[in-house]
Amino acid sequence: MRKLIAILIIGIFATSIITASSLSDQFADAGSRKKIHFTQTFTSSQDPGQGHENHQLSLILSPNQGTIYDGSMTFTSSEPVQIVVLHEINSDDAKGQPTWSIDGNTVYGLSLIDLQEKSGSFEFTGAALGLHSPNSKQFTSTVSVDGWIRGQPTEVIMQKIELEKEEPMSLLSRANVPATIPIHEGIYGGEKVLYIITDGSDEEYARELSEKQEWNVELAPVLADVPEDALQKIFVFKNGVKGEGLYGFQNEIFSSTPQQESEYSALSSVIEVTWKTGQKEIVFESANDVIAAEENGRIEFDETGVVLNTPHIVWPGGQMQVRADQEIADDMPYGGGQITEINEEEMTVTFVAHRGWGPDGRTIYYIVTDATPFGPAEMMGVTSSPTSANLIAHSGAVDLFQFKNGIKGTGPLGFQAGIAAASLGDENYSPMWRIYLIEWNDSENAKILETKSDIDSFRADDLITVSITRPTNSDHIVNCPFIDPFQ
């Protein structure tokens, strides 16, 4: 770690304030008050306030104990900004109102006036004054202030402190949270398969299944066009022997499991099975038995064209890895398994849901169920699914951008959280993701990116390099269903 000597206003970073020398020339003594008037240009920096790590701040008038500023400010800015006014309070007085603090000890009441304009005028009274942006893009502003400093001290106090220059870090709150999802029982080769349903290509089908399992099945229309070599079959029974299947009859039958690694896919083409009148109904135990019964005219198939995302949790001869450390924390390692509990009594499975950004900067959460090739799948502790590689150039997979350097954070490689090119509700949303890596050409210039347009802009300016990921020189696809873990 490098050491540096910095001149700071007490409690505030030097890059965020007006220096005392520039202010002292502009004070006019007025007894118990001091007049302040100036015009100055500021460049924003990362907001040091807790919970504001991905925001930008220009502090115009810095807080000093016992000091209140009042007056008027006129500004013009390169980006739309909010006005920040801080109010000196005791930490005991923080009882639900918005607050701002660097260290959690010294706390200020926060007034955030959301003008979202590039220019304006404003009258203020408070312990500090600033301009703020809720995104990570740096802005420049020119400000004219005319007002008074009241109370003690009436001088801006300077102190020289030695501090360590720390590497920038962005740790999102609730970066990892539990997601407890209902599981269903299916059949392969006469043995039990436990699986989940996260996504469907058909809106009506997704809605019906959401109601049945009381957990949202997300709509992913692009799955309907996934090629057959990236699918397996799931036989769903519309009549016959009563049971715990999706329609109240026998359990669903799969054509493969992760044990048949070269054939397995979490994406299942739905074939609805109906017994013909007069036929003796039995419980089928394998896909071969079902196909033979259809060929013999005992049952009818309806190849619906619907594709469901049905990752297997438990199958004959194996199951998904359960994490050794089941505590979920913001800074937990990404590898070592994505599941904390498989509860066969309650018929639920609890995944770690990871936080990231959608294309417009809104928060998304996703789980990880399977991947190709084997190496990354093993590292993450998920199922290997080689057939997913058939989606590498297909619209059934969508781009997901992860960071290999820059600002440290909660992403899978130890840097900032990733950004997806689609989100829930988008026509191109899919749970299958084609992974791209973002590398800062000069990591010293790294900033937090939050949107797909941020990526496009910084790439156009030659600040980042974006490349498709090919571990072991293989196509890399990850099944990362987006979910709402709080439903």
Solvent accessible surface area in square Angstrom, and as a share of the most:
residue,aa,sasa,rsa
1,M,144,0.64
2,R,152,0.55
3,K,124,0.53
4,L,74,0.37
5,I,102,0.52
6,A,21,0.16
7,I,81,0.41
8,L,16,0.08
9,I,0,0.00
10,I,81,0.41
11,G,53,0.51
12,I,6,0.03
13,F,94,0.39
14,A,38,0.30
15,T,102,0.59
16,S,3,0.02
17,I,14,0.07
18,I,3,0.02
19,T,68,0.39
20,A,17,0.13
21,S,78,0.51
22,S,34,0.22
23,L,9,0.04
24,S,61,0.39
25,D,125,0.65
26,Q,46,0.21
27,F,38,0.16
28,A,48,0.37
29,D,111,0.58
30,A,39,0.30
31,G,71,0.68
32,S,85,0.55
33,R,72,0.26
34,K,26,0.11
35,K,40,0.17
36,I,1,0.01
37,H,89,0.40
38,F,14,0.06
39,T,92,0.54
40,Q,53,0.24
41,T,79,0.46
42,F,16,0.07
43,T,71,0.41
44,S,2,0.01
45,S,28,0.18
46,Q,73,0.33
47,D,1,0.01
48,P,24,0.15
49,G,1,0.01
50,Q,99,0.44
51,G,62,0.60
52,H,27,0.12
53,E,57,0.25
54,N,22,0.12
55,H,43,0.19
56,Q,15,0.07
57,L,4,0.02
58,S,2,0.01
59,L,1,0.01
60,I,0,0.00
61,L,1,0.01
62,S,8,0.05
63,P,6,0.04
64,N,12,0.06
65,Q,152,0.68
66,G,40,0.38
67,T,3,0.02
68,I,84,0.43
69,Y,5,0.02
70,D,30,0.16
71,G,23,0.22
72,S,47,0.30
73,M,1,0.00
74,T,72,0.42
75,F,5,0.02
76,T,75,0.43
77,S,12,0.08
78,S,57,0.37
79,E,43,0.19
80,P,47,0.30
81,V,0,0.00
82,Q,14,0.06
83,I,0,0.00
84,V,7,0.04
85,V,5,0.03
86,L,1,0.00
87,H,66,0.29
88,E,84,0.38
89,I,45,0.23
90,N,106,0.54
91,S,60,0.39
92,D,115,0.60
93,D,72,0.37
94,A,40,0.31
95,K,168,0.71
96,G,78,0.75
97,Q,75,0.33
98,P,91,0.57
99,T,50,0.29
100,W,10,0.03
101,S,12,0.08
102,I,55,0.28
103,D,80,0.41
104,G,40,0.38
105,N,115,0.59
106,T,76,0.44
107,V,17,0.10
108,Y,28,0.11
109,G,6,0.06
110,L,24,0.12
111,S,39,0.25
112,L,72,0.36
113,I,48,0.24
114,D,90,0.46
115,L,64,0.32
116,Q,79,0.35
117,E,97,0.43
118,K,105,0.45
119,S,65,0.42
120,G,27,0.26
121,S,83,0.54
122,F,49,0.20
123,E,143,0.64
124,F,11,0.05
125,T,84,0.49
126,G,6,0.06
127,A,2,0.02
128,A,2,0.01
129,L,0,0.00
130,G,0,0.00
131,L,0,0.00
132,H,4,0.02
133,S,2,0.01
134,P,56,0.35
135,N,68,0.35
136,S,11,0.07
137,K,110,0.47
138,Q,83,0.37
139,F,2,0.01
140,T,61,0.35
141,S,2,0.01
142,T,50,0.29
143,V,0,0.00
144,S,47,0.31
145,V,4,0.02
146,D,71,0.37
147,G,3,0.03
148,W,60,0.21
149,I,4,0.02
150,R,85,0.31
151,G,33,0.31
152,Q,124,0.55
153,P,39,0.25
154,T,27,0.16
155,E,97,0.44
156,V,18,0.11
157,I,79,0.40
158,M,78,0.35
159,Q,81,0.36
160,K,144,0.61
161,I,58,0.30
162,E,118,0.53
163,L,54,0.27
164,E,84,0.38
165,K,91,0.39
166,E,122,0.55
167,E,105,0.47
168,P,74,0.47
169,M,92,0.41
170,S,4,0.03
171,L,87,0.43
172,L,13,0.06
173,S,76,0.49
174,R,144,0.53
175,A,2,0.02
176,N,14,0.07
177,V,11,0.06
178,P,75,0.47
179,A,0,0.00
180,T,67,0.39
181,I,0,0.00
182,P,29,0.18
183,I,8,0.04
184,H,31,0.14
185,E,65,0.29
186,G,0,0.00
187,I,21,0.11
188,Y,56,0.21
189,G,47,0.45
190,G,38,0.37
191,E,103,0.46
192,K,86,0.36
193,V,0,0.00
194,L,1,0.01
195,Y,0,0.00
196,I,0,0.00
197,I,0,0.00
198,T,1,0.01
199,D,0,0.00
200,G,0,0.00
201,S,13,0.09
202,D,54,0.28
203,E,109,0.49
204,E,100,0.45
205,Y,21,0.08
206,A,4,0.03
207,R,123,0.45
208,E,63,0.28
209,L,5,0.03
210,S,22,0.14
211,E,121,0.54
212,K,100,0.42
213,Q,17,0.08
214,E,155,0.70
215,W,16,0.05
216,N,67,0.34
217,V,9,0.05
218,E,28,0.12
219,L,65,0.32
220,A,0,0.00
221,P,54,0.34
222,V,24,0.14
223,L,0,0.00
224,A,52,0.40
225,D,100,0.52
226,V,9,0.05
227,P,42,0.26
228,E,153,0.69
229,D,87,0.45
230,A,2,0.01
231,L,34,0.17
232,Q,9,0.04
233,K,91,0.38
234,I,0,0.00
235,F,1,0.00
236,V,0,0.00
237,F,2,0.01
238,K,76,0.32
239,N,44,0.22
240,G,11,0.11
241,V,53,0.30
242,K,157,0.67
243,G,31,0.30
244,E,155,0.69
245,G,10,0.09
246,L,15,0.08
247,Y,58,0.22
248,G,32,0.31
249,F,34,0.14
250,Q,9,0.04
251,N,25,0.13
252,E,2,0.01
253,I,0,0.00
254,F,0,0.00
255,S,37,0.24
256,S,3,0.02
257,T,0,0.00
258,P,14,0.09
259,Q,107,0.48
260,Q,49,0.22
261,E,72,0.32
262,S,90,0.58
263,E,103,0.46
264,Y,1,0.00
265,S,3,0.02
266,A,3,0.02
267,L,2,0.01
268,S,0,0.00
269,S,30,0.19
270,V,0,0.00
271,I,6,0.03
272,E,17,0.08
273,V,0,0.00
274,T,52,0.30
275,W,11,0.04
276,K,78,0.33
277,T,143,0.83
278,G,78,0.75
279,Q,69,0.31
280,K,159,0.67
281,E,80,0.36
282,I,68,0.35
283,V,74,0.43
284,F,5,0.02
285,E,95,0.42
286,S,23,0.15
287,A,13,0.10
288,N,117,0.60
289,D,68,0.35
290,V,0,0.00
291,I,64,0.32
292,A,45,0.35
293,A,4,0.03
294,E,60,0.27
295,E,129,0.58
296,N,113,0.58
297,G,29,0.28
298,R,69,0.25
299,I,2,0.01
300,E,95,0.43
301,F,54,0.22
302,D,76,0.40
303,E,130,0.59
304,T,41,0.24
305,G,51,0.49
306,V,11,0.07
307,V,4,0.02
308,L,0,0.00
309,N,0,0.00
310,T,0,0.00
311,P,1,0.01
312,H,2,0.01
313,I,0,0.00
314,V,20,0.12
315,W,26,0.09
316,P,25,0.16
317,G,77,0.74
318,G,27,0.26
319,Q,95,0.42
320,M,4,0.02
321,Q,89,0.39
322,V,48,0.28
323,R,16,0.06
324,A,110,0.86
325,D,91,0.47
326,Q,105,0.47
327,E,126,0.56
328,I,42,0.21
329,A,35,0.27
330,D,56,0.29
331,D,109,0.57
332,M,25,0.11
333,P,96,0.60
334,Y,28,0.11
335,G,18,0.17
336,G,37,0.36
337,G,0,0.00
338,Q,1,0.00
339,I,0,0.00
340,T,9,0.05
341,E,85,0.38
342,I,35,0.18
343,N,39,0.20
344,E,82,0.37
345,E,160,0.72
346,E,115,0.52
347,M,60,0.27
348,T,34,0.20
349,V,1,0.00
350,T,16,0.09
351,F,0,0.00
352,V,1,0.00
353,A,0,0.00
354,H,11,0.05
355,R,56,0.21
356,G,2,0.02
357,W,12,0.04
358,G,0,0.00
359,P,31,0.19
360,D,77,0.40
361,G,20,0.19
362,R,162,0.59
363,T,64,0.37
364,I,14,0.07
365,Y,16,0.06
366,Y,10,0.04
367,I,0,0.00
368,V,0,0.00
369,T,1,0.01
370,D,1,0.01
371,A,1,0.00
372,T,7,0.04
373,P,20,0.13
374,F,119,0.50
375,G,36,0.35
376,P,21,0.13
377,A,0,0.00
378,E,110,0.49
379,M,101,0.45
380,M,13,0.06
381,G,5,0.05
382,V,15,0.09
383,T,13,0.08
384,S,14,0.09
385,S,0,0.00
386,P,52,0.33
387,T,17,0.10
388,S,5,0.03
389,A,29,0.22
390,N,66,0.34
391,L,1,0.00
392,I,39,0.20
393,A,101,0.78
394,H,46,0.20
395,S,74,0.48
396,G,0,0.00
397,A,4,0.03
398,V,10,0.06
399,D,35,0.18
400,L,4,0.02
401,F,10,0.04
402,Q,11,0.05
403,F,3,0.01
404,K,87,0.37
405,N,31,0.16
406,G,16,0.16
407,I,13,0.06
408,K,71,0.30
409,G,13,0.12
410,T,29,0.17
411,G,10,0.10
412,P,33,0.21
413,L,86,0.43
414,G,36,0.34
415,F,40,0.17
416,Q,5,0.02
417,A,3,0.03
418,G,8,0.08
419,I,0,0.00
420,A,0,0.00
421,A,24,0.19
422,A,0,0.00
423,S,13,0.08
424,L,59,0.29
425,G,77,0.74
426,D,47,0.25
427,E,153,0.69
428,N,70,0.36
429,Y,0,0.00
430,S,0,0.00
431,P,0,0.00
432,M,3,0.01
433,W,0,0.00
434,R,30,0.11
435,I,14,0.07
436,Y,49,0.19
437,L,34,0.17
438,I,0,0.00
439,E,69,0.31
440,W,8,0.03
441,N,81,0.42
442,D,71,0.37
443,S,57,0.37
444,E,133,0.60
445,N,72,0.37
446,A,15,0.12
447,K,63,0.27
448,I,8,0.04
449,L,1,0.01
450,E,21,0.09
451,T,27,0.15
452,K,57,0.24
453,S,75,0.48
454,D,33,0.17
455,I,2,0.01
456,D,67,0.35
457,S,57,0.37
458,F,30,0.12
459,R,126,0.46
460,A,87,0.68
461,D,93,0.48
462,D,106,0.55
463,L,65,0.32
464,I,5,0.02
465,T,70,0.40
466,V,14,0.08
467,S,59,0.38
468,I,68,0.34
469,T,23,0.13
470,R,107,0.39
471,P,31,0.20
472,T,114,0.66
473,N,120,0.61
474,S,36,0.23
475,D,41,0.21
476,H,15,0.07
477,I,0,0.00
478,V,6,0.03
479,N,1,0.00
480,C,3,0.02
481,P,0,0.00
482,F,1,0.00
483,I,9,0.04
484,D,57,0.29
485,P,17,0.10
486,F,105,0.44
487,Q,85,0.38
